[in-house]
Amino acid sequence: MRSSRKRRRTPPSDWQLPLLTDMGLRPEQQRLFVIIASVLGVLVVAVGLVAVVGSLGSGYLPERAATAAVGGAGTPRPNTFHGWSSPKLFEVVSDRARDAKPLTDKEVFAGKTLTGENKLTLKLVAHDLGDACASVLWGPELQASAEAGECTQAARGLYRSGDGRYVAQYTLLNLRDAKAAEAMVNGLKEGYRGGWSVALQSDKAAFLPSGYTQGGGYALGHYVGLVWVGRTDGAEPTAKDDFVSLTLALRGAEKAVYRRVVAITGKPS
C-alpha cells in the first residue's frame, strides 16, 4: 500500500540567499562566504580608521608627548654629573628682586671666544636667549623645577674648540631666588639622566646621541649654570683630554653674572 503520508519538505536554510543561490552556491558555502566577507569588512574599516587617525595626528604632537620624544632613546645627555652650591660671592644676587633687569643677548654672548689653559679656545657656533625655559629643557622633573623656580629666561651657547676636538654647551637659567637655584641643582644630582638641557643644533658642532659627555650644575645666586662638555667624536676622555680645564674655559660664559655682582657691590670679583 502506498503511504498516505506526504513526504515532508526540508525547510529552506537560513543561508540560502537568492543572489548566492543563483550563483550555484550551496547553503554551507553561502554561510562561509558571508563570514569571510564580514571579517574582510571589519578589517577594511579598521585600516581606514587607522589611516584617518594617523592623518589627523600627523601634524600635532602634544607638549607632554613632545617632551618624551626629546628625552627618549638617543637623546644626548651627560654620563656623569657634579653639582655645586652657590658661593658666598653671589649672595648679592640671591634674589631676583635685587637683580630684576633681564639678561640680554649682548650681555651673555659678548665674548665669541672663550680661552683656557694650554692655548685652549672655545668658539661660539650657536646661541639663543628666550623666556620659554621649558622649551630648552627636557624631562618632567627638571621642567617642573624650572616652573616651580619661576624661570623667566634661558640662554644657551654652543661652542667648538679651536682644534675641533671638543664640543661644549653652557646653559644659564634665570630663576626666582637662590633657594630655587639650589633645589634645581640638587635635583639634578640624582635626576640628570632623566632631564637635561636640550642640545643646540649646528652643522659646526654637535653632541653625538651615544657619545660620552660630562655635565655640571652651578648655583650662582638666583641663576643656575649648566655645563656640558665632550669630545666631538663621542669617545671617552683619555689621559690627553683635560675636561677640568675644558669646563673652566666654558664657565667663562658666566661673566655676565659676575658683572652683575660687581655692578651691585661696586667691587671687582
Secondary structure, DSSP 8 states (H G I E B T S, - for coil): ----S--------TT--HHHHHTT--HHHHHHHHHHHHHHHHHHHHHHHHHHHHHHHTT---HHHHHHHHTSTT----SEEEEE---GGGGGGSBGGGS-S---HHHHS--SEEE-STT-EEEEEEEEEES-GGGGEESHHHHHHHHHTT--EEEEEEEEETTS-EEEEEEEEE-SBHHHHHHHHHHHHHHGGG-EE-----SS----TT--EEEEEEEETTEEEEEEEEETT-----TT--HHHHHHHHGGGGHHHHHHHHHHH-S--
